[in-house]
Amino acid sequence: MGKQPIVRDVATQRYWIQEDLLQVQIRHTDGTDHTYNIAAAIIDIIDTYVATKKAAFEDFLETCRQIAELGEQDSEQAIDIVVQQLQPNVDVRVFEIVSYAVLKAKYGNETIWIGETKDSVMEQVLVLYKTGRTNANDGGIDFVMRPLGRFFQVTETIDVNKYFLDIDKVQRFPITFVVKSMESVPQIREAIRMQAIAKYKIESVVNAYMNAVEDIINVQDLVTAFNEVVSSGCLQEVMDEIVTQSKVEFNYNDEAVLSQTQLINDFIDSETNDGE
Protein backbone atom coordinates (compact mmCIF):
# COMPACT_ATOMS: atom_id res chain seq x y z
CA MET A 1 0.00 0.00 0.00
CA GLY A 2 3.05 2.23 0.28
CA LYS A 3 1.99 3.70 3.60
CA GLN A 4 4.23 4.08 6.62
CA PRO A 5 2.53 2.08 9.41
CA ILE A 6 3.79 4.27 12.25
CA VAL A 7 4.68 7.95 12.12
CA ARG A 8 6.82 9.31 14.94
CA ASP A 9 7.55 12.88 15.97
CA VAL A 10 10.89 12.64 17.78
CA ALA A 11 10.72 16.15 19.24
CA THR A 12 7.34 15.67 20.95
CA GLN A 13 7.66 11.88 21.39
CA ARG A 14 4.25 11.40 19.78
CA TYR A 15 3.17 8.57 17.51
CA TRP A 16 0.45 8.05 14.94
CA ILE A 17 -0.70 4.76 13.46
CA GLN A 18 -2.37 4.47 10.05
CA GLU A 19 -5.81 3.40 11.21
CA ASP A 20 -6.88 2.10 7.82
CA LEU A 21 -4.12 -0.50 8.18
CA LEU A 22 -5.95 -1.84 11.23
CA GLN A 23 -8.98 -2.96 9.24
CA VAL A 24 -9.20 -6.76 9.47
CA GLN A 25 -11.43 -8.75 7.16
CA ILE A 26 -12.92 -11.97 8.50
CA ARG A 27 -15.04 -14.49 6.61
CA HIS A 28 -17.90 -15.89 8.65
CA THR A 29 -19.21 -19.44 8.44
CA ASP A 30 -22.07 -18.29 6.22
CA GLY A 31 -19.56 -17.16 3.61
CA THR A 32 -19.99 -13.43 4.16
CA ASP A 33 -17.03 -11.13 4.72
CA HIS A 34 -17.03 -8.57 7.50
CA THR A 35 -14.46 -5.87 8.19
CA TYR A 36 -13.53 -5.00 11.76
CA ASN A 37 -11.52 -2.07 13.05
CA ILE A 38 -9.13 -3.44 15.69
CA ALA A 39 -7.84 0.00 16.75
CA ALA A 40 -9.89 -0.07 19.96
CA ALA A 41 -8.51 -3.49 20.89
CA ILE A 42 -4.97 -2.28 20.27
CA ILE A 43 -5.64 0.76 22.44
CA ASP A 44 -6.76 -1.58 25.24
CA ILE A 45 -3.57 -3.63 24.86
CA ILE A 46 -1.34 -0.57 24.93
CA ASP A 47 -3.39 0.85 27.80
CA THR A 48 -2.75 -2.27 29.86
CA TYR A 49 0.93 -2.37 28.87
CA VAL A 50 1.52 1.27 29.85
CA ALA A 51 -0.34 0.83 33.16
CA THR A 52 1.64 -2.32 34.00
CA LYS A 53 5.01 -0.76 33.15
CA LYS A 54 4.13 2.42 35.01
CA ALA A 55 3.11 0.46 38.11
CA ALA A 56 6.28 -1.66 37.96
CA PHE A 57 8.45 1.43 37.60
CA GLU A 58 6.73 3.29 40.44
CA ASP A 59 7.06 0.23 42.69
CA PHE A 60 10.75 0.05 41.81
CA LEU A 61 11.30 3.72 42.61
CA GLU A 62 9.44 3.27 45.90
CA THR A 63 11.78 0.39 46.70
CA CYS A 64 14.75 2.65 45.98
CA ARG A 65 13.35 5.29 48.31
CA GLN A 66 12.89 2.71 51.07
CA ILE A 67 16.46 1.50 50.68
CA ALA A 68 17.80 5.04 50.87
CA GLU A 69 15.81 5.75 54.04
CA LEU A 70 16.77 2.45 55.64
CA GLY A 71 20.44 2.66 54.76
CA GLU A 72 21.64 4.83 57.60
CA GLN A 73 19.34 3.27 60.21
CA ASP A 74 19.16 -0.38 59.18
CA SER A 75 21.68 -1.31 56.51
CA GLU A 76 20.88 -5.02 56.85
CA GLN A 77 17.27 -4.43 55.82
CA ALA A 78 18.43 -2.20 52.98
CA ILE A 79 20.69 -4.99 51.75
CA ASP A 80 17.79 -7.45 51.96
CA ILE A 81 15.68 -5.22 49.73
CA VAL A 82 18.49 -4.87 47.18
CA VAL A 83 18.95 -8.65 47.17
CA GLN A 84 15.26 -8.95 46.24
CA GLN A 85 16.03 -6.88 43.12
CA LEU A 86 18.77 -9.35 42.17
CA GLN A 87 16.74 -12.54 42.30
CA PRO A 88 16.22 -14.79 39.22
CA ASN A 89 12.53 -13.84 38.95
CA VAL A 90 13.22 -10.09 38.77
CA ASP A 91 12.95 -8.22 35.46
CA VAL A 92 16.33 -8.44 33.71
CA ARG A 93 16.31 -4.66 33.19
CA VAL A 94 16.03 -4.07 36.93
CA PHE A 95 18.83 -6.57 37.53
CA GLU A 96 21.09 -4.81 35.03
CA ILE A 97 20.34 -1.36 36.47
CA VAL A 98 20.99 -2.44 40.07
CA SER A 99 24.10 -4.38 39.03
CA TYR A 100 25.50 -1.34 37.27
CA ALA A 101 24.81 0.99 40.20
CA VAL A 102 26.46 -1.38 42.68
CA LEU A 103 29.51 -2.09 40.51
CA LYS A 104 29.97 1.58 39.60
CA ALA A 105 30.08 2.49 43.30
CA LYS A 106 32.33 -0.47 44.12
CA TYR A 107 34.92 0.32 41.45
CA GLY A 108 34.60 4.03 42.22
CA ASN A 109 36.30 3.27 45.53
CA GLU A 110 39.25 1.61 43.78
CA THR A 111 42.23 3.20 42.06
CA ILE A 112 45.02 2.16 39.74
CA TRP A 113 48.42 3.67 38.95
CA ILE A 114 48.75 4.20 35.21
CA GLY A 115 50.47 6.48 32.70
CA GLU A 116 51.84 6.69 29.18
CA THR A 117 55.42 6.77 30.46
CA LYS A 118 57.21 5.88 33.70
CA ASP A 119 57.41 9.54 34.66
CA SER A 120 53.73 10.26 33.93
CA VAL A 121 52.27 7.48 36.07
CA MET A 122 49.38 8.80 38.16
CA GLU A 123 46.74 7.36 40.45
CA GLN A 124 43.35 7.20 38.72
CA VAL A 125 39.94 6.14 39.99
CA LEU A 126 38.25 3.27 38.16
CA VAL A 127 35.12 4.49 36.36
CA LEU A 128 32.38 2.22 35.03
CA TYR A 129 30.28 3.46 32.11
CA LYS A 130 26.93 2.10 30.94
CA THR A 131 26.91 1.94 27.16
CA GLY A 132 23.21 1.76 26.28
CA ARG A 133 19.70 0.67 27.15
CA THR A 134 19.20 -2.58 29.04
CA ASN A 135 18.20 -5.68 27.09
CA ALA A 136 18.40 -3.61 23.90
CA ASN A 137 19.56 -6.47 21.66
CA ASP A 138 21.76 -3.92 19.90
CA GLY A 139 24.85 -6.11 19.74
CA GLY A 140 26.74 -3.88 22.14
CA ILE A 141 28.61 -4.42 25.38
CA ASP A 142 26.75 -3.39 28.54
CA PHE A 143 29.47 -1.75 30.69
CA VAL A 144 32.96 -0.47 29.95
CA MET A 145 35.59 0.41 32.54
CA ARG A 146 38.14 3.20 32.26
CA PRO A 147 41.11 3.37 32.31
CA LEU A 148 41.56 -0.43 32.23
CA GLY A 149 39.33 -1.01 29.22
CA ARG A 150 37.45 -3.93 30.79
CA PHE A 151 34.22 -5.09 29.14
CA PHE A 152 31.21 -6.28 31.14
CA GLN A 153 28.20 -8.15 29.79
CA VAL A 154 25.03 -8.80 31.83
CA THR A 155 23.14 -12.03 31.24
CA GLU A 156 20.36 -14.00 32.88
CA THR A 157 21.28 -17.32 31.35
CA ILE A 158 24.05 -19.90 31.42
CA ASP A 159 23.95 -20.64 27.71
CA VAL A 160 27.25 -21.18 25.95
CA ASN A 161 25.84 -19.79 22.69
CA LYS A 162 25.07 -16.46 24.34
CA TYR A 163 28.47 -16.21 26.04
CA PHE A 164 30.50 -17.13 22.98
CA LEU A 165 28.44 -14.85 20.73
CA ASP A 166 29.32 -11.93 23.03
CA ILE A 167 32.97 -13.00 22.94
CA ASP A 168 32.95 -13.16 19.14
CA LYS A 169 31.46 -9.65 18.95
CA VAL A 170 34.73 -8.24 20.26
CA GLN A 171 37.02 -10.77 18.55
CA ARG A 172 37.57 -12.76 21.77
CA PHE A 173 38.60 -9.75 23.80
CA PRO A 174 38.27 -10.75 27.51
CA ILE A 175 34.81 -10.10 28.96
CA THR A 176 33.54 -10.12 32.55
CA PHE A 177 30.07 -11.65 32.72
CA VAL A 178 27.57 -10.43 35.33
CA VAL A 179 25.20 -13.38 35.72
CA LYS A 180 21.75 -13.35 37.30
CA SER A 181 22.34 -16.66 39.03
CA MET A 182 22.59 -17.98 42.58
CA GLU A 183 25.04 -20.67 41.47
CA SER A 184 28.67 -20.28 42.50
CA VAL A 185 31.24 -18.89 40.07
CA PRO A 186 33.01 -22.29 39.70
CA GLN A 187 29.64 -23.94 38.96
CA ILE A 188 28.81 -21.34 36.30
CA ARG A 189 32.24 -21.60 34.71
CA GLU A 190 32.09 -25.39 34.67
CA ALA A 191 28.58 -25.35 33.16
CA ILE A 192 29.83 -23.11 30.35
CA ARG A 193 32.84 -25.34 29.74
CA MET A 194 30.78 -28.54 29.61
CA GLN A 195 28.37 -26.99 27.09
CA ALA A 196 31.34 -25.75 25.06
CA ILE A 197 32.93 -29.21 24.96
CA ALA A 198 29.63 -30.73 23.82
CA LYS A 199 29.28 -28.09 21.11
CA TYR A 200 32.82 -27.76 19.72
CA LYS A 201 34.49 -31.07 20.69
CA ILE A 202 37.96 -29.57 20.08
CA GLU A 203 39.77 -28.71 23.32
CA SER A 204 41.85 -25.90 21.81
CA VAL A 205 38.73 -24.11 20.56
CA VAL A 206 37.04 -24.49 23.93
CA ASN A 207 40.11 -23.16 25.75
CA ALA A 208 40.33 -20.15 23.43
CA TYR A 209 36.77 -19.17 24.32
CA MET A 210 37.11 -19.95 28.03
CA ASN A 211 40.25 -17.82 28.24
CA ALA A 212 38.15 -14.89 27.01
CA VAL A 213 35.86 -15.23 30.05
CA GLU A 214 37.91 -12.83 32.13
CA ASP A 215 35.73 -13.05 35.23
CA ILE A 216 32.23 -14.01 36.37
CA ILE A 217 30.22 -11.96 38.86
CA ASN A 218 27.20 -13.75 40.32
CA VAL A 219 24.42 -12.58 42.64
CA GLN A 220 26.44 -13.31 45.78
CA ASP A 221 29.34 -11.23 44.46
CA LEU A 222 26.94 -8.33 43.87
CA VAL A 223 25.54 -8.66 47.39
CA THR A 224 29.05 -8.68 48.84
CA ALA A 225 29.95 -5.62 46.77
CA PHE A 226 26.82 -3.84 47.96
CA ASN A 227 27.74 -4.63 51.57
CA GLU A 228 31.11 -2.99 51.00
CA VAL A 229 29.49 0.03 49.35
CA VAL A 230 27.09 0.48 52.26
CA SER A 231 29.96 0.18 54.76
CA SER A 232 31.91 2.85 52.89
CA GLY A 233 28.99 5.27 53.18
CA CYS A 234 28.10 5.26 49.47
CA LEU A 235 24.53 3.96 49.72
CA GLN A 236 23.01 7.22 48.50
CA GLU A 237 25.33 7.20 45.50
CA VAL A 238 24.01 3.78 44.51
CA MET A 239 20.39 4.79 44.96
CA ASP A 240 20.80 8.00 42.96
CA GLU A 241 22.35 6.01 40.11
CA ILE A 242 19.54 3.45 40.17
CA VAL A 243 16.92 6.19 39.97
CA THR A 244 18.77 7.98 37.15
CA GLN A 245 19.20 4.85 35.07
CA SER A 246 15.62 3.74 35.74
CA LYS A 247 14.24 7.03 34.45
CA VAL A 248 16.28 6.65 31.27
CA GLU A 249 15.18 3.04 30.83
CA PHE A 250 11.47 3.73 31.34
CA ASN A 251 11.46 7.08 29.46
CA TYR A 252 10.36 8.79 32.67
CA ASN A 253 10.24 12.59 32.60
CA ASP A 254 9.88 14.42 35.92
CA GLU A 255 8.84 17.66 34.25
CA ALA A 256 6.16 16.32 31.97
CA VAL A 257 4.64 13.00 32.98
CA LEU A 258 1.74 12.33 30.64
CA SER A 259 -1.36 10.62 31.95
CA GLN A 260 -2.15 7.16 30.72
CA THR A 261 -5.01 8.44 28.56
CA GLN A 262 -2.77 11.13 27.11
CA LEU A 263 -0.15 8.52 26.20
CA ILE A 264 -2.68 6.39 24.41
CA ASN A 265 -4.21 9.32 22.55
CA ASP A 266 -0.77 10.46 21.45
CA PHE A 267 0.13 6.97 20.30
CA ILE A 268 -2.98 6.36 18.21
CA ASP A 269 -4.90 9.21 16.64
CA SER A 270 -7.97 7.46 15.29
CA GLU A 271 -9.00 10.54 13.36
CA THR A 272 -5.74 10.77 11.41
CA ASN A 273 -5.60 8.25 8.59
CA ASP A 274 -3.01 9.93 6.42
CA GLY A 275 -0.21 10.10 9.03
CA GLU A 276 -0.04 13.85 8.90
C-alpha positions in Angstrom: 0.0 0.0 0.0 3.0 2.2 0.3 2.0 3.7 3.6 4.2 4.1 6.6 2.5 2.1 9.4 3.8 4.3 12.3 4.7 8.0 12.1 6.8 9.3 14.9 7.6 12.9 16.0 10.9 12.6 17.8 10.7 16.2 19.2 7.3 15.7 20.9 7.7 11.9 21.4 4.2 11.4 19.8 3.2 8.6 17.5 0.4 8.0 14.9 -0.7 4.8 13.5 -2.4 4.5 10.1 -5.8 3.4 11.2 -6.9 2.1 7.8 -4.1 -0.5 8.2 -5.9 -1.8 11.2 -9.0 -3.0 9.2 -9.2 -6.8 9.5 -11.4 -8.8 7.2 -12.9 -12.0 8.5 -15.0 -14.5 6.6 -17.9 -15.9 8.7 -19.2 -19.4 8.4 -22.1 -18.3 6.2 -19.6 -17.2 3.6 -20.0 -13.4 4.2 -17.0 -11.1 4.7 -17.0 -8.6 7.5 -14.5 -5.9 8.2 -13.5 -5.0 11.8 -11.5 -2.1 13.1 -9.1 -3.4 15.7 -7.8 0.0 16.8 -9.9 -0.1 20.0 -8.5 -3.5 20.9 -5.0 -2.3 20.3 -5.6 0.8 22.4 -6.8 -1.6 25.2 -3.6 -3.6 24.9 -1.3 -0.6 24.9 -3.4 0.9 27.8 -2.7 -2.3 29.9 0.9 -2.4 28.9 1.5 1.3 29.8 -0.3 0.8 33.2 1.6 -2.3 34.0 5.0 -0.8 33.1 4.1 2.4 35.0 3.1 0.5 38.1 6.3 -1.7 38.0 8.4 1.4 37.6 6.7 3.3 40.4 7.1 0.2 42.7 10.7 0.0 41.8 11.3 3.7 42.6 9.4 3.3 45.9 11.8 0.4 46.7 14.8 2.7 46.0 13.3 5.3 48.3 12.9 2.7 51.1 16.5 1.5 50.7 17.8 5.0 50.9 15.8 5.7 54.0 16.8 2.5 55.6 20.4 2.7 54.8 21.6 4.8 57.6 19.3 3.3 60.2 19.2 -0.4 59.2 21.7 -1.3 56.5 20.9 -5.0 56.8 17.3 -4.4 55.8 18.4 -2.2 53.0 20.7 -5.0 51.8 17.8 -7.4 52.0 15.7 -5.2 49.7 18.5 -4.9 47.2 19.0 -8.6 47.2 15.3 -9.0 46.2 16.0 -6.9 43.1 18.8 -9.4 42.2 16.7 -12.5 42.3 16.2 -14.8 39.2 12.5 -13.8 38.9 13.2 -10.1 38.8 13.0 -8.2 35.5 16.3 -8.4 33.7 16.3 -4.7 33.2 16.0 -4.1 36.9 18.8 -6.6 37.5 21.1 -4.8 35.0 20.3 -1.4 36.5 21.0 -2.4 40.1 24.1 -4.4 39.0 25.5 -1.3 37.3 24.8 1.0 40.2 26.5 -1.4 42.7 29.5 -2.1 40.5 30.0 1.6 39.6 30.1 2.5 43.3 32.3 -0.5 44.1 34.9 0.3 41.4 34.6 4.0 42.2 36.3 3.3 45.5 39.2 1.6 43.8 42.2 3.2 42.1 45.0 2.2 39.7 48.4 3.7 39.0 48.8 4.2 35.2 50.5 6.5 32.7 51.8 6.7 29.2 55.4 6.8 30.5 57.2 5.9 33.7 57.4 9.5 34.7 53.7 10.3 33.9 52.3 7.5 36.1 49.4 8.8 38.2 46.7 7.4 40.5 43.3 7.2 38.7 39.9 6.1 40.0 38.2 3.3 38.2 35.1 4.5 36.4 32.4 2.2 35.0 30.3 3.5 32.1 26.9 2.1 30.9 26.9 1.9 27.2 23.2 1.8 26.3 19.7 0.7 27.1 19.2 -2.6 29.0 18.2 -5.7 27.1 18.4 -3.6 23.9 19.6 -6.5 21.7 21.8 -3.9 19.9 24.9 -6.1 19.7 26.7 -3.9 22.1 28.6 -4.4 25.4 26.7 -3.4 28.5 29.5 -1.8 30.7 33.0 -0.5 29.9 35.6 0.4 32.5 38.1 3.2 32.3 41.1 3.4 32.3 41.6 -0.4 32.2 39.3 -1.0 29.2 37.5 -3.9 30.8 34.2 -5.1 29.1 31.2 -6.3 31.1 28.2 -8.1 29.8 25.0 -8.8 31.8 23.1 -12.0 31.2 20.4 -14.0 32.9 21.3 -17.3 31.4 24.0 -19.9 31.4 24.0 -20.6 27.7 27.3 -21.2 26.0 25.8 -19.8 22.7 25.1 -16.5 24.3 28.5 -16.2 26.0 30.5 -17.1 23.0 28.4 -14.8 20.7 29.3 -11.9 23.0 33.0 -13.0 22.9 32.9 -13.2 19.1 31.5 -9.6 19.0 34.7 -8.2 20.3 37.0 -10.8 18.6 37.6 -12.8 21.8 38.6 -9.8 23.8 38.3 -10.8 27.5 34.8 -10.1 29.0 33.5 -10.1 32.5 30.1 -11.6 32.7 27.6 -10.4 35.3 25.2 -13.4 35.7 21.8 -13.4 37.3 22.3 -16.7 39.0 22.6 -18.0 42.6 25.0 -20.7 41.5 28.7 -20.3 42.5 31.2 -18.9 40.1 33.0 -22.3 39.7 29.6 -23.9 39.0 28.8 -21.3 36.3 32.2 -21.6 34.7 32.1 -25.4 34.7 28.6 -25.3 33.2 29.8 -23.1 30.4 32.8 -25.3 29.7 30.8 -28.5 29.6 28.4 -27.0 27.1 31.3 -25.8 25.1 32.9 -29.2 25.0 29.6 -30.7 23.8 29.3 -28.1 21.1 32.8 -27.8 19.7 34.5 -31.1 20.7 38.0 -29.6 20.1 39.8 -28.7 23.3 41.9 -25.9 21.8 38.7 -24.1 20.6 37.0 -24.5 23.9 40.1 -23.2 25.7 40.3 -20.1 23.4 36.8 -19.2 24.3 37.1 -20.0 28.0 40.2 -17.8 28.2 38.2 -14.9 27.0 35.9 -15.2 30.0 37.9 -12.8 32.1 35.7 -13.1 35.2 32.2 -14.0 36.4 30.2 -12.0 38.9 27.2 -13.8 40.3 24.4 -12.6 42.6 26.4 -13.3 45.8 29.3 -11.2 44.5 26.9 -8.3 43.9 25.5 -8.7 47.4 29.0 -8.7 48.8 30.0 -5.6 46.8 26.8 -3.8 48.0 27.7 -4.6 51.6 31.1 -3.0 51.0 29.5 0.0 49.4 27.1 0.5 52.3 30.0 0.2 54.8 31.9 2.9 52.9 29.0 5.3 53.2 28.1 5.3 49.5 24.5 4.0 49.7 23.0 7.2 48.5 25.3 7.2 45.5 24.0 3.8 44.5 20.4 4.8 45.0 20.8 8.0 43.0 22.4 6.0 40.1 19.5 3.5 40.2 16.9 6.2 40.0 18.8 8.0 37.2 19.2 4.9 35.1 15.6 3.7 35.7 14.2 7.0 34.4 16.3 6.7 31.3 15.2 3.0 30.8 11.5 3.7 31.3 11.5 7.1 29.5 10.4 8.8 32.7 10.2 12.6 32.6 9.9 14.4 35.9 8.8 17.7 34.3 6.2 16.3 32.0 4.6 13.0 33.0 1.7 12.3 30.6 -1.4 10.6 32.0 -2.2 7.2 30.7 -5.0 8.4 28.6 -2.8 11.1 27.1 -0.1 8.5 26.2 -2.7 6.4 24.4 -4.2 9.3 22.5 -0.8 10.5 21.4 0.1 7.0 20.3 -3.0 6.4 18.2 -4.9 9.2 16.6 -8.0 7.5 15.3 -9.0 10.5 13.4 -5.7 10.8 11.4 -5.6 8.3 8.6 -3.0 9.9 6.4 -0.2 10.1 9.0 0.0 13.9 8.9 
